[in-house]
Amino acid sequence: MKKRIIGIDMARALAVIGMIIVNFKVVLGAKGNPELKAFASIFDGKAAALFVVLAGVGLALMTKSALKNKQEKKLKLIKRKIVKRAIFLFVVGLSYIYIWPADILHFYGVYMLAVLFLLKARQRILLLSSVALIAVYPLILFFVPYETAWDFENLTYLDFWSVNGFFRNLFVNGFHPVLPWTSFMLFGYWLGQQDLQDQQLVRRFLFLGGATFLIIQLVAFCGSRVAGLEEWELDIILATSPMPPYPLYMFNGGAFAITLISICILIGQRFSSNLIVRELNKLGQLALSVYVAHIVIGITATELLWPDSLGTYSIGFSFIYALVFSLFAAAFASFWLSYFKIGPLEWLMRKVCGS
């Protein structure tokens, strides 16, 4: 049986906590306290990017042995399992789209199917394909403007359930469009093929990822201080917000992901018996269950209890609510894994799709 890498599950836990902070902030509100608002905004788009990169790492860990030993029969079975899981996530994500239009799981399922075409690709091809998706995306927006069908004031997509609108949203201008977000999963798939037990290599990833992230942040910050960018159309080039996902945001998200994953792996290797590390490790193993729960339970509860107050709360309230929910999720994960091997939704996925 393959031994789980503690740092990977830690990173999954942090990705989910980050998405909870971001999503609760969007639903409840983010008024006041600019310092806390600035801190919470660090996770905007980056926690979701980390989540997708980790999915790519997971695919690599699933297929690594079969690819290395050229076990075609085993690889065929794994591909079938990936297809089933992709469909399962796609359906689960769409099942609560009325509650949470910003769902990532149905996009996630399509990313997985896209990566299937490159399972046997060389590492250089994986990286080039990832970069190519990022580079081509701004060109696509010349033909399909990102604003198409959006009501940004209410964050609603006007023709989501039409055929054209659904596929436009899915592939081009949704919350996490297949183009270019599949790049994150391809990057994660490449990363997962590396020897993540090698401390020297992981430290190198940490340095390169951290340096890239800081340089991009500096370039974006300095660029925002330059007048006339809109006239020169450089505001698009220097955009680091996730909507739309322009190249600088994509590289920034990838750099953030590899940096945090590297930190988590190194911490997990050195402090595996630490209480916080162990609890984050457990939470990460229930990442899918907790992600769905924060929408179906956390967000739905706020809509039922405070329907007239949504969007009016302070960033302090939203942030504390997100942390309290995350603490309860961690406690539940610890309790659940003391009786069961995997999370409830993870179990359902395996039951439906095969272990």
C-alpha positions as CSV (number, residue, x, y, z in Angstrom):
1,M,0.0,0.0,0.0
2,K,1.3,3.5,-0.9
3,K,2.3,5.7,2.0
4,R,0.6,9.1,2.0
5,I,2.9,12.1,1.9
6,I,1.9,14.1,5.0
7,G,2.7,17.4,3.4
8,I,0.4,16.8,0.5
9,D,-2.6,16.3,2.8
10,M,-1.5,19.3,4.9
11,A,-1.5,21.4,1.7
12,R,-5.0,20.1,0.9
13,A,-6.2,21.1,4.3
14,L,-4.8,24.6,3.9
15,A,-6.3,24.9,0.4
16,V,-9.8,24.0,1.7
17,I,-9.4,26.4,4.7
18,G,-8.3,29.1,2.2
19,M,-11.4,28.5,0.0
20,I,-13.7,28.6,3.1
21,I,-12.2,32.0,4.1
22,V,-12.7,33.4,0.5
23,N,-16.2,32.0,0.0
24,F,-17.5,33.0,3.4
25,K,-16.1,36.5,2.8
26,V,-17.9,36.7,-0.5
27,V,-21.3,35.5,1.0
28,L,-21.3,37.3,4.3
29,G,-19.4,40.5,3.5
30,A,-16.0,42.1,3.9
31,K,-16.6,45.5,5.4
32,G,-14.1,47.4,7.6
33,N,-10.6,46.4,8.9
34,P,-8.4,47.0,5.8
35,E,-5.5,45.0,7.3
36,L,-7.6,41.9,7.9
37,K,-9.2,42.3,4.5
38,A,-5.8,42.5,2.9
39,F,-4.7,39.3,4.7
40,A,-7.9,37.5,3.7
41,S,-7.4,38.6,0.0
42,I,-4.1,36.7,-0.1
43,F,-6.3,33.5,-0.6
44,D,-8.4,35.0,-3.4
45,G,-7.9,32.7,-6.4
46,K,-4.8,31.2,-4.9
47,A,-6.4,28.7,-2.6
48,A,-8.5,27.3,-5.5
49,A,-5.4,27.2,-7.7
50,L,-3.6,25.2,-4.9
51,F,-6.6,22.8,-4.7
52,V,-6.3,22.1,-8.4
53,V,-2.5,21.7,-8.5
54,L,-2.9,19.2,-5.7
55,A,-5.4,17.3,-7.7
56,G,-2.8,17.0,-10.5
57,V,-0.3,15.8,-7.9
58,G,-2.8,13.2,-6.9
59,L,-3.2,12.0,-10.4
60,A,0.5,11.6,-10.8
61,L,0.8,9.6,-7.6
62,M,-2.1,7.3,-8.9
63,T,-0.4,6.6,-12.2
64,K,3.4,6.8,-11.3
65,S,3.9,3.1,-10.6
66,A,2.0,1.9,-13.6
67,L,3.8,4.3,-15.9
68,K,7.2,3.6,-14.5
69,N,6.8,-0.2,-14.8
70,K,5.0,0.1,-18.1
71,Q,2.0,-1.8,-16.8
72,E,-0.5,-1.1,-19.6
73,K,-3.3,-3.2,-18.1
74,K,-3.0,-1.4,-14.8
75,L,-2.8,2.0,-16.4
76,K,-6.0,1.2,-18.4
77,L,-7.9,0.4,-15.2
78,I,-6.6,3.7,-13.6
79,K,-7.7,5.7,-16.6
80,R,-11.2,4.2,-16.3
81,K,-11.2,5.1,-12.6
82,I,-10.2,8.6,-13.3
83,V,-13.0,9.0,-15.9
84,K,-15.5,7.7,-13.4
85,R,-14.3,10.1,-10.7
86,A,-14.3,13.0,-13.1
87,I,-17.9,12.4,-14.0
88,F,-18.8,11.9,-10.3
89,L,-17.2,15.3,-9.4
90,F,-18.9,17.0,-12.4
91,V,-22.3,15.8,-11.3
92,V,-21.8,16.6,-7.6
93,G,-20.6,20.1,-8.5
94,L,-23.6,20.8,-10.7
95,S,-26.0,19.3,-8.1
96,Y,-25.7,22.4,-5.8
97,I,-25.0,25.0,-8.5
98,Y,-28.2,26.9,-7.4
99,I,-26.8,27.2,-3.9
100,W,-23.2,28.0,-5.0
101,P,-22.7,29.2,-8.6
102,A,-18.9,29.5,-8.0
103,D,-18.5,25.7,-7.6
104,I,-15.2,24.4,-8.7
105,L,-15.9,20.6,-8.7
106,H,-17.7,20.4,-12.1
107,F,-14.7,22.3,-13.7
108,Y,-12.4,20.0,-11.8
109,G,-13.9,17.0,-13.4
110,V,-13.2,18.3,-16.9
111,Y,-9.6,19.2,-16.0
112,M,-9.1,15.6,-15.0
113,L,-10.5,14.3,-18.3
114,A,-8.2,16.8,-20.2
115,V,-5.1,15.5,-18.3
116,L,-5.9,11.9,-19.4
117,F,-4.7,12.8,-22.9
118,L,-1.2,13.6,-21.5
119,L,-0.7,10.9,-19.0
120,K,2.2,9.4,-20.9
121,A,3.6,12.7,-22.1
122,R,7.2,13.7,-21.3
123,Q,7.8,16.1,-18.5
124,R,8.8,18.9,-20.9
125,I,5.6,18.4,-22.9
126,L,3.6,18.7,-19.7
127,L,5.2,22.0,-18.8
128,L,5.0,23.4,-22.3
129,S,1.3,22.4,-22.6
130,S,0.6,24.1,-19.2
131,V,2.3,27.3,-20.4
132,A,0.6,27.1,-23.8
133,L,-2.9,27.0,-22.2
134,I,-2.0,30.2,-20.3
135,A,-0.6,31.9,-23.3
136,V,-3.5,31.2,-25.7
137,Y,-6.2,32.3,-23.3
138,P,-5.9,36.1,-23.8
139,L,-6.2,35.4,-27.6
140,I,-9.5,33.5,-27.1
141,L,-10.9,36.5,-25.2
142,F,-10.6,38.6,-28.4
143,F,-13.3,36.3,-29.9
144,V,-15.3,35.7,-26.7
145,P,-15.0,38.7,-24.4
146,Y,-14.8,37.7,-20.7
147,E,-17.8,39.9,-19.8
148,T,-20.2,38.0,-22.1
149,A,-23.4,37.0,-20.1
150,W,-22.0,38.2,-16.8
151,D,-23.8,40.4,-14.3
152,F,-20.8,41.2,-12.2
153,E,-22.8,43.3,-9.7
154,N,-24.6,40.2,-8.5
155,L,-22.0,37.6,-9.7
156,T,-24.6,35.8,-11.8
157,Y,-24.2,34.2,-15.2
158,L,-27.3,35.1,-17.3
159,D,-27.5,32.2,-19.8
160,F,-25.8,29.5,-17.8
161,W,-28.5,26.8,-18.6
162,S,-28.5,27.4,-22.3
163,V,-26.3,25.1,-24.4
164,N,-24.1,27.9,-25.6
165,G,-24.0,29.6,-22.2
166,F,-23.1,26.4,-20.4
167,F,-20.1,25.5,-22.6
168,R,-19.0,29.2,-22.8
169,N,-19.0,29.3,-19.0
170,L,-17.3,26.0,-18.6
171,F,-14.5,26.5,-21.1
172,V,-13.9,30.3,-21.4
173,N,-15.4,32.7,-18.9
174,G,-16.8,30.9,-15.9
175,F,-15.4,31.2,-12.4
176,H,-12.7,28.6,-13.1
177,P,-12.8,28.0,-16.9
178,V,-11.2,24.9,-18.4
179,L,-9.1,27.3,-20.5
180,P,-6.7,28.2,-18.9
181,W,-7.3,26.5,-15.4
182,T,-6.4,23.0,-16.7
183,S,-2.9,24.4,-16.7
184,F,-2.9,24.2,-12.9
185,M,-3.7,20.5,-13.0
186,L,-1.1,19.8,-15.7
187,F,1.4,21.6,-13.6
188,G,0.4,19.5,-10.6
189,Y,0.6,16.3,-12.6
190,W,4.2,17.3,-13.6
191,L,5.0,18.1,-10.0
192,G,3.7,14.8,-8.7
193,Q,6.0,13.0,-11.0
194,Q,9.0,14.4,-9.2
195,D,10.6,12.8,-6.1
196,L,8.7,14.7,-3.5
197,Q,10.5,12.8,-0.7
198,D,13.8,14.4,-1.8
199,Q,14.4,17.3,0.6
200,Q,17.0,19.0,-1.5
201,L,14.7,19.0,-4.6
202,V,11.7,20.2,-2.5
203,R,13.9,23.0,-1.1
204,R,14.8,24.0,-4.7
205,F,11.1,24.1,-5.5
206,L,10.5,26.2,-2.5
207,F,13.1,28.7,-3.5
208,L,12.0,28.9,-7.1
209,G,8.3,29.1,-6.3
210,G,8.8,31.7,-3.6
211,A,11.1,33.9,-5.7
212,T,8.7,33.7,-8.6
213,F,5.7,34.6,-6.4
214,L,7.5,37.6,-4.8
215,I,8.7,38.9,-8.2
216,I,5.2,38.7,-9.7
217,Q,3.7,40.4,-6.6
218,L,6.4,43.2,-7.0
219,V,5.8,43.6,-10.7
220,A,2.0,43.8,-10.2
221,F,2.4,46.3,-7.3
222,C,4.8,48.6,-9.2
223,G,2.6,48.3,-12.3
224,S,-0.5,49.4,-10.4
225,R,1.3,52.6,-9.5
226,V,2.0,53.5,-13.1
227,A,-0.4,55.9,-14.8
228,G,-1.9,55.3,-18.2
229,L,-1.9,51.5,-18.2
230,E,-5.4,51.3,-19.5
231,E,-4.6,53.3,-22.5
232,W,-1.5,51.1,-23.2
233,E,-3.6,48.0,-22.4
234,L,-0.9,46.9,-19.9
235,D,-3.5,46.6,-17.1
236,I,-4.5,43.3,-18.7
237,I,-0.9,42.1,-18.8
238,L,-0.3,43.0,-15.2
239,A,-3.6,41.7,-13.8
240,T,-3.3,39.2,-10.9
241,S,-6.9,38.8,-10.0
242,P,-8.6,35.4,-10.8
243,M,-11.4,36.9,-12.9
244,P,-10.4,36.9,-15.6
245,P,-7.5,34.5,-15.2
246,Y,-4.8,36.4,-17.2
247,P,-1.3,35.0,-17.5
248,L,0.2,36.8,-14.5
249,Y,-2.5,35.5,-12.2
250,M,-1.9,31.9,-13.6
251,F,1.8,32.0,-13.0
252,N,1.2,33.6,-9.6
253,G,-1.2,30.9,-8.6
254,G,1.2,28.2,-9.8
255,A,4.1,29.8,-7.9
256,F,2.0,30.1,-4.7
257,A,0.9,26.5,-5.0
258,I,4.4,25.0,-5.4
259,T,5.7,27.2,-2.6
260,L,3.1,26.2,-0.1
261,I,3.2,22.5,-1.1
262,S,7.0,22.6,-0.6
263,I,6.7,24.2,2.8
264,C,4.1,21.6,3.8
265,I,6.2,18.7,2.7
266,L,9.3,19.9,4.5
267,I,7.3,20.6,7.7
268,G,5.5,17.2,7.4
269,Q,8.9,15.4,7.1
270,R,10.4,17.1,10.1
271,F,7.4,17.4,12.4
272,S,5.2,14.5,11.6
273,S,4.3,13.9,15.2
274,N,3.3,17.5,15.9
275,L,-0.4,17.8,16.9
276,I,-1.2,20.6,14.4
277,V,0.5,18.7,11.6
278,R,-1.4,15.5,12.4
279,E,-4.7,17.4,12.6
280,L,-4.1,19.2,9.3
281,N,-3.1,15.8,7.8
282,K,-6.5,14.4,8.8
283,L,-8.4,17.4,7.6
284,G,-6.6,17.1,4.2
285,Q,-7.7,13.5,3.9
286,L,-11.3,14.7,4.0
287,A,-10.8,17.7,1.7
288,L,-13.6,16.7,-0.7
289,S,-16.1,16.2,2.1
290,V,-15.2,19.4,3.8
291,Y,-15.3,21.4,0.6
292,V,-18.8,20.2,-0.2
293,A,-19.9,20.6,3.5
294,H,-18.8,24.3,3.6
295,I,-21.1,25.0,0.8
296,V,-24.1,22.7,1.6
297,I,-23.9,23.4,5.4
298,G,-21.9,26.5,5.9
299,I,-23.1,28.7,3.1
300,T,-26.7,27.4,3.1
301,A,-26.9,28.0,6.9
302,T,-26.1,31.6,6.4
303,E,-28.6,32.0,3.6
304,L,-31.3,30.4,5.8
305,L,-30.5,32.2,9.0
306,W,-29.6,35.6,7.8
307,P,-31.1,36.0,4.3
308,D,-31.5,39.8,4.5
309,S,-28.0,40.4,5.9
310,L,-25.8,38.6,3.4
311,G,-23.0,40.8,2.1
312,T,-23.4,43.3,5.0
313,Y,-21.1,41.7,7.6
314,S,-17.6,42.8,8.6
315,I,-14.5,41.0,7.4
316,G,-13.9,40.2,11.1
317,F,-17.2,38.3,11.4
318,S,-16.7,36.5,8.1
319,F,-13.1,35.6,8.9
320,I,-14.0,34.3,12.4
321,Y,-16.9,32.3,11.0
322,A,-14.6,30.7,8.5
323,L,-12.0,29.8,11.1
324,V,-14.7,28.4,13.5
325,F,-16.2,26.3,10.6
326,S,-12.6,25.0,9.8
327,L,-12.0,24.1,13.4
328,F,-15.2,22.1,13.5
329,A,-14.3,20.5,10.2
330,A,-10.9,19.5,11.7
331,A,-12.5,18.1,14.8
332,F,-15.0,16.1,12.6
333,A,-12.1,14.8,10.4
334,S,-10.2,13.6,13.5
335,F,-13.3,11.9,14.9
336,W,-14.3,10.3,11.6
337,L,-10.9,8.9,10.8
338,S,-10.7,7.3,14.2
339,Y,-13.5,5.0,13.0
340,F,-13.2,5.0,9.2
341,K,-10.3,5.0,6.7
342,I,-11.7,7.7,4.3
343,G,-14.2,10.6,4.4
344,P,-17.9,10.2,3.8
345,L,-17.9,11.8,0.3
346,E,-14.6,10.1,-0.5
347,W,-16.2,6.8,0.4
348,L,-19.2,7.5,-1.8
349,M,-17.0,8.4,-4.7
350,R,-15.1,5.1,-4.3
351,K,-18.3,3.2,-3.9
352,V,-19.7,4.7,-7.1
353,C,-16.5,4.7,-9.1
354,G,-14.6,1.8,-7.7
355,S,-11.7,1.9,-5.2
